[in-house]
Amino acid sequence: MMLPAGFAALERFVAEWAGTTAAERDRLRTVHGAQARQEFYEVMTPLLASALALLDATPLAEHDERQRTLMLLTLSYAHVALSVEVQGPDEAKHAINRQRLPISRAPADA
């Protein structure tokens, strides 16, 4: 198991969505189609509050590998939620702008 107990439903998304940097998570959002983004969004959404509570219970520097993987999925969810909830059918149009102004680094990468 790659994730903490209670998050088995997310295991199938680890290989595709656990990007280790903000730039990688942005790239994953761009390369995955609307259906893949929607599927990840639908599975992650009901688990988000539990994931955040679990992650908040331990200082970031003390997260084990399973917690770190859950954190990466949660950070990817932020990218995907913007796509699903806000941009919707305009996601492809906005992807062009992300190519012109790529993320080089972010505080979450530290």
C-alpha positions as CSV (number, residue, x, y, z in Angstrom):
1,M,0.0,0.0,0.0
2,M,1.4,3.4,-1.0
3,L,-1.1,5.5,1.0
4,P,-2.2,5.7,4.6
5,A,-5.1,3.6,5.7
6,G,-8.5,4.8,4.5
7,F,-7.2,6.1,1.2
8,A,-7.1,2.8,-0.8
9,A,-9.5,4.3,-3.4
10,L,-6.7,6.7,-4.4
11,E,-4.0,4.0,-4.9
12,R,-4.8,3.7,-8.7
13,F,-4.0,7.4,-9.2
14,V,-0.6,7.5,-7.5
15,A,1.4,6.6,-10.6
16,E,-0.4,9.1,-12.8
17,W,-1.1,12.0,-10.4
18,A,1.6,12.1,-7.6
19,G,3.8,14.7,-9.3
20,T,6.7,15.8,-7.1
21,T,6.9,19.4,-8.1
22,A,4.3,22.1,-9.0
23,A,5.6,22.1,-12.6
24,E,5.1,18.4,-12.8
25,R,1.6,18.6,-11.4
26,D,0.8,21.4,-13.9
27,R,2.1,19.2,-16.7
28,L,0.0,16.2,-15.5
29,R,-3.1,18.4,-15.6
30,T,-2.3,19.4,-19.1
31,V,-1.5,15.9,-20.5
32,H,-4.4,14.1,-19.0
33,G,-7.7,14.5,-20.8
34,A,-11.0,15.8,-19.3
35,Q,-12.2,12.3,-18.5
36,A,-9.1,11.4,-16.5
37,R,-9.2,14.7,-14.6
38,Q,-12.9,14.2,-13.9
39,E,-12.3,10.7,-12.6
40,F,-9.5,11.7,-10.3
41,Y,-11.6,14.7,-9.1
42,E,-14.6,12.5,-8.3
43,V,-12.7,10.0,-6.3
44,M,-10.5,12.5,-4.4
45,T,-13.3,15.0,-3.6
46,P,-15.0,13.0,-0.9
47,L,-11.7,12.1,0.7
48,L,-10.2,15.6,0.7
49,A,-11.3,16.6,4.2
50,S,-10.0,13.4,5.7
51,A,-6.8,13.7,3.8
52,L,-6.2,17.3,5.0
53,A,-7.0,16.3,8.6
54,L,-4.6,13.4,8.5
55,L,-1.8,15.5,6.9
56,D,-2.4,18.4,9.3
57,A,-2.0,16.1,12.3
58,T,1.7,15.6,11.6
59,P,4.3,18.3,11.0
60,L,5.3,18.3,7.3
61,A,8.9,17.5,8.1
62,E,7.7,14.3,9.9
63,H,5.5,12.9,7.1
64,D,6.3,9.3,6.3
65,E,6.4,8.1,2.7
66,R,2.6,7.3,2.6
67,Q,1.7,10.7,4.0
68,R,4.0,12.3,1.5
69,T,2.4,10.5,-1.4
70,L,-1.1,11.5,-0.1
71,M,0.2,15.1,0.1
72,L,1.3,14.9,-3.6
73,L,-2.1,13.7,-4.6
74,T,-3.7,16.5,-2.6
75,L,-1.5,19.1,-4.3
76,S,-2.4,17.6,-7.7
77,Y,-6.1,17.8,-6.7
78,A,-5.7,21.6,-6.4
79,H,-4.7,21.7,-10.1
80,V,-7.4,19.4,-11.2
81,A,-10.1,21.1,-9.2
82,L,-9.4,24.4,-10.9
83,S,-9.7,22.6,-14.2
84,V,-13.0,20.9,-13.3
85,E,-14.7,23.5,-11.2
86,V,-13.6,26.7,-12.8
87,Q,-12.3,26.3,-16.3
88,G,-14.4,23.3,-17.5
89,P,-14.7,23.3,-21.2
90,D,-12.2,26.1,-21.5
91,E,-9.4,24.0,-20.0
92,A,-7.7,23.4,-23.4
93,K,-7.7,27.1,-24.2
94,H,-6.0,27.8,-20.8
95,A,-3.5,25.0,-21.4
96,I,-1.9,27.2,-24.1
97,N,-1.3,29.9,-21.6
98,R,0.3,27.5,-19.2
99,Q,2.8,26.5,-21.9
100,R,3.7,30.2,-22.4
101,L,4.1,30.9,-18.7
102,P,5.3,27.6,-17.2
103,I,5.7,27.1,-13.4
104,S,9.4,27.0,-12.6
105,R,9.1,26.5,-8.8
106,A,6.6,26.9,-6.0
107,P,6.7,27.0,-2.2
108,A,5.3,23.4,-2.1
109,D,8.4,22.2,-3.9
110,A,10.7,23.0,-0.9
